[in-house]
Amino acid sequence: MNRFRQRGRWPFLSNQRGFSFVAVLFAMLIVAFLYFGYFKMQSATSERASGVTAINATRAVACRTNRQQLERDIVMWSVDHPDEQPTLAALQAAGIRIPSCPEGGRYDIDGREVHCSVHQ
């Protein structure tokens, strides 16, 4: 019993001086990997979400640009047809290309304004 009191409670660990320091260092390394891995996963998720948002915003801008171009075409068409109400069929018959919405919306003409069924 005297032998255990001199060496401490765990006599088989008394010769390994750096064991507890290495164990703490190893545990901190594992925690660091888990911590940074979690944030990398979170940033990948947020990057994916922001990418989808950017794509949707780009499609909305493309739709608005298409509608503005079609409105300019309507003004030019109205010069040659002052008494007629513009329709998509009449514009196509005049050789004006009707663009399409990037998200599959339909364009409708109300006077000289063009509206999209998706983007309004």
ABEGO torsion letter per residue (X at the ends): XAAAAAAEABAAAAABAAAAAAAAAAAAAAAAAAAAAAAAAAAAAAAAAAAAAAAAAAAAAAAAAAAAAAAAAAAAAAAABAABBBBAAAAAAAGBBBBBBAAGBBBBBBEABBBBAAAX
